[in-house]
């Protein structure tokens, strides 16, 4: 049964009316994004029926094999967003450089950063995947966006969110005034408000981490996970591990029910910690969402949203989720655990 008739379009307009100086530009930008999400969702849902699974034969800027759906999602978002007149530039996890808006189109005052298809390595086995996005304001002069416009700390984000393509398709976003979730109703082709004003529980009963890398963790992370696995943890209730291997899916579950997601740096070489997740395309947008929902996000040493990016594809460790769970990890990281 449908629980809400409030579409995301109507929601965006109502939010816009609360800002007297609003021009409608930002609302239209987000609306264009929802169109891209619907197109990607359509392809993801029929992936097993058409020749869109598998590899393209190329590698992206990170040296990773590019899947056909990765490339499709990347191109879909770019083509949906390049002509609306709202953006001056885009940057994608799949591209090495800033992507400028084609000269024939009007330039806008926003920058879009995105991970077109997070978790795509799971698509062949029908595990949920998703798109993550971040929106910034242009801060340099001139019509075209620049690298400087993209390399802003996460605290400067205007909006951020993600879309999960799973048993249902859910878009979650924040523009700095709470976190709201919308579920795509396939019968009418609209995102309807299903999760208003999401607040993450202060504590959770689950942790999400790839324990296959446990041999490469630093000592504080190892002790922290051992504590969570102890029967005495959480007042004798204990913790359960829930790890899908798709950041969007793991994050979404913890956002709704509480918990913590960790992707610490690995230490195969003790002198060269190797983080995995991308600051601009994954950590920053999800950190903005989690903080707006009452949670926390850290590298283990500092708040994610305070980091000054140095490059488009900078990587960071990530600990994100319920505030008390993140605080517990930080106690271990600082040597203050009880």
NUVEXFI-72699 format. One record per residue: x, y, z of N, C-alpha, C in turn; chain. Coordinates in steps of 0.1 Angstrom, whole numbers, m for minus. Example, Ala and Ser with C-alpha at 12.3 -4.5 7.8 and 13.67 -1.06 7.14 Angstrom:
residues 2
   n.c1   n.c2   n.c3  ca.c1  ca.c2  ca.c3   c.c1   c.c2   c.c3  vexmi
    132    m57     78    123    m45     78    132    m33     78      A
    128    m22     71    137    m11     71    129      0     79      A
//
This chain:
residues 338
   n.c1   n.c2   n.c3  ca.c1  ca.c2  ca.c3   c.c1   c.c2   c.c3  vexmi
      9    m12      0      0      0      0      9     12      0      A
      6     22     m8     13     34     m9     11     42      4      A
     22     46     11     21     54     23     22     69     22      A
     26     73     10     27     88      8     24     91     m7      A
     18    102     m9     16    107    m23     25    119    m26      A
     34    122    m17     43    133    m19     55    129    m28      A
     55    134    m40     66    131    m49     78    139    m46      A
     90    134    m51    102    142    m48    101    156    m55      A
     95    157    m66     93    170    m73     86    179    m64      A
     75    175    m58     67    184    m49     75    187    m37      A
     82    177    m32     90    179    m20    101    190    m22      A
    108    189    m34    118    199    m37    112    213    m39      A
    101    214    m45     94    227    m46     91    233    m32      A
     86    224    m23     82    229    m10     94    233     m2      A
    106    226     m4    118    230      3    123    243     m3      A
    121    245    m16    126    257    m23    118    270    m17      A
    106    268    m14     97    279    m10    102    284      4      A
    109    276     11    114    280     24    127    289     23      A
    132    291     11    144    299      9    140    311      0      A
    138    322      6    133    334     m2    142    338    m14      A
    155    336    m13    164    340    m24    165    329    m35      A
    158    317    m33    160    306    m42    156    310    m56      A
    163    305    m66    160    308    m80    154    296    m88      A
    153    284    m81    148    273    m88    159    264    m95      A
    171    270    m96    182    263   m102    186    250    m95      A
    187    251    m82    191    239    m75    180    228    m75      A
    168    232    m74    156    223    m75    156    216    m89      A
    159    223   m100    159    217   m113    171    208   m114      A
    182    211   m108    194    202   m109    191    189   m103      A
    185    189    m91    182    176    m84    171    168    m92      A
    162    176    m98    152    169   m106    158    162   m118      A
    168    168   m125    175    162   m136    182    149   m131      A
    188    150   m119    194    138   m113    185    126   m112      A
    173    129   m107    163    118   m105    160    111   m118      A
    160    119   m129    157    113   m142    168    103   m146      A
    181    107   m143    192     98   m146    191     85   m137      A
    187     87   m125    185     75   m116    175     65   m121      A
    164     71   m127    154     62   m132    159     54   m144      A
    167     61   m153    172     54   m164    182     43   m160      A
    191     46   m151    200     36   m146    193     24   m139      A
    183     28   m131    175     17   m125    169      8   m135      A
    164     13   m146    158      5   m157    168     m5   m162      A
    180      0   m165    191     m9   m170    195    m19   m160      A
    197    m15   m148    201    m24   m137    191    m36   m136      A
    178    m32   m136    168    m43   m134    167    m53   m145      A
    172    m49   m157    171    m59   m168    185    m64   m172      A
    195    m61   m163    209    m64   m166    211    m79   m170      A
    204    m88   m164    206   m102   m167    200   m106   m180      A
    192    m98   m186    185   m101   m198    191    m95   m211      A
    200    m86   m209    207    m80   m221    222    m80   m219      A
    229    m77   m230    243    m78   m230    249    m66   m223      A
    247    m64   m210    252    m53   m203    260    m57   m191      A
    261    m70   m188    269    m75   m177    284    m77   m183      A
    293    m78   m173    307    m81   m177    315    m68   m179      A
    327    m70   m186    337    m60   m187    337    m53   m200      A
    341    m40   m200    342    m33   m213    356    m36   m220      A
    365    m41   m212    379    m43   m217    388    m31   m214      A
    383    m21   m208    390     m9   m204    393     m9   m189      A
    402      0   m184    405      2   m170    403     17   m167      A
    398     20   m155    395     34   m151    408     40   m146      A
    407     52   m141    418     60   m136    425     53   m124      A
    418     44   m117    423     37   m106    430     24   m109      A
    430     21   m122    435      8   m127    426     m4   m126      A
    413     m1   m122    403    m11   m121    396    m14   m134      A
    393    m27   m136    385    m30   m148    371    m23   m148      A
    367    m18   m159    355    m11   m160    344    m21   m165      A
    333    m21   m157    322    m29   m162    313    m21   m171      A
    305    m29   m179    296    m22   m189    286    m13   m182      A
    281    m17   m170    271     m9   m163    277      3   m157      A
    290      2   m153    297     14   m148    297     25   m159      A
    301     21   m171    302     30   m182    289     36   m185      A
    279     27   m186    265     31   m189    260     42   m179      A
    262     39   m166    258     48   m156    265     62   m157      A
    278     61   m159    286     73   m160    281     82   m172      A
    279     76   m183    274     83   m195    260     88   m193      A
    252     81   m187    238     85   m184    237     97   m176      A
    245     98   m165    245    109   m156    251    121   m163      A
    262    120   m171    268    131   m178    258    137   m188      A
    251    128   m196    242    133   m206    229    139   m200      A
    226    134   m188    214    140   m182    216    154   m176      A
    229    156   m173    232    168   m165    240    179   m173      A
    244    176   m185    253    185   m192    246    197   m198      A
    233    197   m201    227    207   m209    216    215   m201      A
    215    212   m188    204    219   m181    207    233   m177      A
    220    237   m178    223    251   m174    226    253   m160      A
    226    242   m152    228    243   m137    242    241   m133      A
    250    234   m141    264    230   m138    274    237   m146      A
    286    239   m139    298    244   m147    308    234   m149      A
    307    222   m142    316    211   m144    311    199   m136      A
    316    187   m140    314    175   m133    327    168   m131      A
    327    158   m121    338    149   m119    333    136   m115      A
    338    125   m121    334    112   m118    345    103   m114      A
    341     93   m106    351     83   m102    357     76   m114      A
    350     76   m125    355     69   m137    364     77   m146      A
    365     90   m143    373     99   m152    385    105   m145      A
    397    106   m152    408    111   m145    408    126   m143      A
    401    134   m151    401    148   m150    387    154   m149      A
    387    167   m145    374    174   m145    367    174   m158      A
    354    172   m159    346    171   m171    339    185   m172      A
    343    192   m183    336    205   m185    323    204   m192      A
    314    213   m190    302    213   m198    305    217   m212      A
    299    210   m222    302    214   m236    298    228   m239      A
    307    234   m248    306    248   m250    292    253   m256      A
    285    244   m262    272    248   m268    261    250   m257      A
    264    246   m245    254    247   m234    257    258   m224      A
    246    263   m218    247    273   m208    255    267   m196      A
    263    275   m189    270    271   m177    263    276   m165      A
    263    268   m154    256    272   m142    266    274   m131      A
    261    275   m119    269    278   m107    272    266    m97      A
    269    254   m102    271    243    m94    281    233   m100      A
    287    224    m91    296    214    m96    290    200    m91      A
    290    190    m99    285    177    m95    296    167    m95      A
    298    160    m84    308    149    m83    300    137    m80      A
    304    125    m87    296    113    m85    304    100    m87      A
    299     90    m80    303     77    m83    292     70    m90      A
    293     68   m103    281     64   m111    275     51   m107      A
    283     41   m103    277     28    m99    286     21    m88      A
    284     25    m76    291     19    m65    287      5    m63      A
    296     m4    m60    293    m18    m58    291    m26    m71      A
    295    m21    m82    292    m28    m95    298    m41    m96      A
    309    m45    m88    314    m58    m89    304    m69    m84      A
    294    m64    m78    283    m73    m73    272    m75    m82      A
    271    m68    m93    259    m68   m101    257    m81   m108      A
    267    m89   m111    266   m102   m117    258   m112   m108      A
    259   m109    m95    252   m119    m85    240   m112    m79      A
    235   m102    m85    222    m96    m81    222    m90    m67      A
    233    m84    m63    234    m77    m50    232    m62    m53      A
    226    m55    m43    222    m41    m45    235    m32    m48      A
    233    m23    m57    243    m13    m61    237      1    m60      A
    245     11    m63    239     24    m61    248     35    m68      A
    242     47    m68    249     59    m73    251     68    m61      A
    263     74    m60    265     84    m49    268     98    m55      A
    263    109    m50    265    122    m56    268    132    m45      A
    275    143    m50    278    154    m41    277    167    m50      A
    271    177    m44    269    190    m52    276    201    m44      A
    284    209    m51    292    220    m46    288    233    m53      A
    290    244    m47    289    257    m54    302    261    m61      A
    301    266    m73    313    271    m80    319    283    m72      A
    332    284    m70    337    295    m63    348    302    m70      A
    351    299    m83    361    306    m91    354    315   m101      A
    360    325   m106    354    334   m116    354    327   m129      A
    346    332   m138    345    327   m152    334    317   m153      A
    330    314   m165    319    305   m168    322    290   m165      A
    334    285   m168    338    271   m167    342    267   m153      A
    339    255   m149    343    250   m137    358    246   m138      A
    365    246   m126    379    243   m125    382    232   m115      A
    394    227   m115    398    218   m105    396    223    m91      A
    399    236    m89    396    243    m76    382    242    m71      A
    373    243    m81    358    242    m77    355    228    m72      A
    362    218    m77    359    204    m72    366    201    m59      A
    378    207    m57    386    203    m45    382    212    m33      A
    369    211    m29    365    217    m17    362    207     m6      A
    364    211      7    361    202     18    347    198     18      A
    344    187     24    330    182     24    320    191     31      A
    325    199     41    316    208     48    311    219     39      A
    316    221     27    311    231     17    300    225      8      A
    297    212     10    287    206      1    273    213      2      A
    267    215     m9    253    221     m9    243    210     m7      A
    246    198    m13    237    187    m11    245    174    m14      A
    240    163    m10    246    150    m12    236    139    m10      A
    239    128    m16    230    116    m14    234    105    m22      A
    224     95    m24    227     83    m31    214     77    m36      A
    215     68    m45    203     61    m50    207     46    m49      A
    199     38    m42    201     23    m41    192     16    m51      A
    198      8    m59    191      0    m69    190    m15    m63      A
    179    m18    m57    178    m31    m51    164    m37    m52      A
    159    m44    m42    146    m50    m43    136    m38    m45      A
    139    m27    m39    132    m14    m43    143     m4    m46      A
    139      6    m53    149     17    m56    146     29    m47      A
    156     33    m40    154     44    m30    165     54    m32      A
    160     67    m32    169     78    m33    169     85    m19      A
    181     88    m14    182     94     m1    191    107     m3      A
    186    118      2    194    130      0    193    140     11      A
    203    149     12    202    160     22    207    173     15      A
    201    184     18    206    197     14    210    205     26      A
    213    198     37    217    205     49    206    208     58      A
    194    203     55    182    205     64    175    191     66      A
    182    182     72    177    168     74    179    159     62      A
    176    147     64    178    136     54    164    130     51      A
    162    128     38    149    123     34    151    112     24      A
    142    102     24    143     90     15    131     89      7      A
    132     86     m6    121     85    m15    122     71    m23      A
    111     64    m23    111     51    m30    104     52    m43      A
    111     46    m53    105     47    m67     93     38    m68      A
     82     43    m71     70     35    m74     70     32    m89      A
     72     19    m92     74     16   m107     60     17   m114      A
     49     17   m107     36     18   m114     34     32   m120      A
     39     42   m113     37     56   m118     50     62   m122      A
     61     56   m120     74     61   m124     78     73   m116      A
     74     74   m103     78     86    m95     84     81    m82      A
     94     90    m77     99     88    m63     89     94    m53      A
     85     86    m44     75     90    m34     82     90    m20      A
     79    100    m12     85    102      1     81     89     10      A
     91     82     14     89     70     22     96     70     35      A
    107     78     36    115     79     48    117     94     52      A
    107    101     57    110    115     61    119    117     73      A
    127    127     72    135    131     84    142    119     90      A
    151    112     83    158    100     88    167    104     99      A
    167     97    110    176     99    121    183     85    124      A
    196     85    124    202     72    128    202     70    143      A
    200     58    147    200     55    162    214     58    167      A
    215     63    180    228     66    186    237     54    187      A
    231     42    189    239     30    189    233     20    180      A
    240     10    176    235      0    167    240    m14    172      A
    235    m24    166    239    m38    169    247    m45    158      A
    251    m37    148    258    m44    137    271    m36    133      A
    280    m43    128    292    m36    122    294    m42    108      A
    300    m34     99    302    m38     85    316    m35     82      A
    324    m46     79    338    m45     76    342    m57     68      A
    351    m56     59    357    m68     52    367    m74     60      A
    364    m85     67    373    m92     76    383   m100     68      A
    382   m101     55    392   m107     47    405   m100     48      A
    405    m87     52    417    m79     52    422    m78     67      A
    417    m86     76    421    m84     90    436    m85     93      A
    443    m93     84    457    m94     86    465    m82     83      A
    458    m72     76    465    m60     72    460    m48     80      A
    452    m50     90    447    m38     98    457    m34    108      A
    456    m21    112    465    m16    123    460    m22    136      A
    468    m21    147    464    m27    159    452    m22    166      A
    449     m9    166    437     m3    172    424     m9    165      A
    425    m10    152    413    m16    145    411    m30    148      A
    422    m38    149    421    m52    153    415    m53    167      A
    419    m45    177    414    m46    190    399    m42    191      A
    396    m32    183    382    m27    182    373    m38    177      A
    376    m45    166    368    m55    161    367    m67    171      A
    378    m70    177    378    m81    187    368    m78    199      A
    368    m65    202    358    m61    213    344    m62    208      A
    341    m58    196    327    m60    191    323    m74    190      A
    332    m83    188    329    m98    186    328   m105    200      A
    332    m98    210    331   m103    224    317   m105    229      A
    314   m116    236    300   m118    241    296   m107    251      A
    306   m101    257    303    m90    266    300    m77    260      A
    302    m75    247    300    m63    240    286    m58    240      A
    284    m45    240    271    m38    240    262    m43    251      A
    268    m43    264    261    m47    275    256    m61    275      A
    264    m70    269    261    m84    268    252    m88    257      A
    248    m78    249    239    m81    237    247    m86    225      A
    260    m81    225    269    m85    214    265    m78    201      A
    274    m79    191    272    m73    178    271    m84    167      A
    265    m81    156    264    m90    145    271    m83    133      A
    279    m91    125    285    m85    114    275    m86    102      A
    274    m75     95    266    m75     83    274    m68     72      A
    279    m75     62    287    m69     52    283    m74     38      A
    278    m65     30    274    m69     16    286    m68      7      A
    294    m58      9    305    m55      0    301    m44    m11      A
    290    m38     m9    285    m27    m17    283    m15     m7      A
    292     m5     m8    292      6      2    278     12      4      A
    271     15     m7    258     21     m6    248     12      1      A
    248     m1     m1    239    m10      5    242    m11     20      A
    255    m13     24    259    m14     38    256     m1     45      A
    259     11     39    256     23     45    241     25     47      A
    233     22     37    219     25     38    213     16     50      A
    217      4     51    212     m4     62    215      2     76      A
    228      6     77    232     12     90    225     25     93      A
    223     33     82    216     46     84    202     44     90      A
    195     33     85    181     31     90    180     24    103      A
    189     15    106    188      7    118    199      9    128      A
    209     16    125    220     19    134    231      9    132      A
    244     13    134    255      5    133    267     13    128      A
    278      6    124    290     13    119    296      5    107      A
    300     13     98    307      8     86    322     12     87      A
    331      3     84    345      6     85    352      1     72      A
    360     10     67    370      6     56    383     12     60      A
    390      6     69    403     12     74    414     11     63      A
    424     18     65    436     16     56    442      2     58      A
    447     m4     48    454    m16     50    469    m14     51      A
    476    m23     58    490    m21     60    498    m33     56      A
    497    m37     43    505    m47     37    520    m44     38      A
    523    m31     36    536    m25     39    534    m16     51      A
    540    m20     63    538    m13     75    540      2     74      A
    549      7     65    552     21     63    544     28     53      A
    535     21     47    526     27     36    512     23     38      A
    505     29     47    490     26     48    483     29     35      A
    474     20     31    467     22     18    452     22     20      A
    447     35     20    432     36     21    425     32      7      A
    413     29      8    405     24     m4    395     34    m10      A
    387     40     m1    376     47     m6    379     61    m10      A
    372     67    m20    375     80    m25    368     91    m17      A
    376    101    m14    371    112     m6    359    119    m12      A
    361    123    m25    351    132    m31    339    125    m36      A
    340    112    m40    329    105    m46    322     96    m36      A
    328     92    m25    322     83    m16    321     88     m1      A
    333     91      4    334     95     18    327    108     21      A
    329    119     13    323    132     16    308    132     15      A
    302    127      4    288    127      3    281    119     14      A
    286    107     17    280     99     28    282    105     41      A
    293    112     44    296    118     56    286    130     58      A
    283    137     48    273    148     49    259    142     52      A
    256    132     46    243    125     49    242    120     63      A
    253    114     68    253    108     81    252    118     92      A
    260    129     90    260    140    100    246    147    101      A
    240    148     89    226    154     89    216    145     96      A
    219    132     96    210    123    103    214    120    117      A
    224    128    122    228    126    136    239    117    139      A
    246    112    128    257    103    130    270    110    129      A
    281    102    127    295    107    126    302    100    115      A
    313    107    110    321    101    100    335    106    102      A
    345     96    102    359    100    106    368     91     98      A
    381     96     97    391     87     91    397     78    102      A
    393     81    115    399     75    126    408     84    134      A
    411     95    126    420    106    132    413    120    131      A
    405    122    121    399    135    119    385    133    112      A
    377    144    114    364    144    108    365    144     93      A
    358    136     86    358    135     71    356    149     65      A
    345    156     69    341    168     63    351    179     64      A
    361    178     73    371    189     75    383    187     66      A
    384    176     58    396    173     50    396    183     38      A
    408    189     36    410    197     24    415    188     13      A
    407    185      3    411    176     m8    424    181    m15      A
    432    172    m19    445    175    m26    444    171    m41      A
    435    161    m44    434    156    m57    420    150    m60      A
    416    149    m72    403    144    m76    400    130    m71      A
    411    122    m70    409    108    m67    416    104    m54      A
    417    113    m45    423    111    m32    415    100    m24      A
    422     92    m17    415     81     m9    417     83      6      A
    408     78     13    408     80     28    403     68     35      A
    407     65     47    400     55     55    387     61     59      A
    377     52     62    364     57     66    358     48     77      A
    353     55     87    346     50     98    333     58     99      A
    321     52     97    309     60     96    297     53    101      A
    288     60    108    277     54    113    271     60    126      A
    265     52    135    259     57    147    270     65    156      A
    266     76    162    277     84    168    284     77    179      A
    277     69    187    284     62    199    293     51    194      A
    289     45    182    298     35    177    311     41    171      A
    310     52    164    321     58    158    330     64    170      A
    324     69    180    332     74    192    340     62    198      A
    334     51    199    340     39    205    353     36    197      A
    352     36    183    363     33    175    374     44    177      A
    370     57    178    380     67    180    387     66    193      A
    380     60    203    387     57    216    398     47    214      A
    396     37    206    406     27    203    417     33    195      A
    414     41    185    424     47    176    433     57    184      A
    428     63    194    436     72    202    442     66    215      A
    440     52    216    446     45    227    438     47    241      A
    425     52    240    418     55    252    408     44    255      A
    408     33    249    398     22    251    399     17    265      A
    387     14    271    387      9    285    390     m6    285      A
//
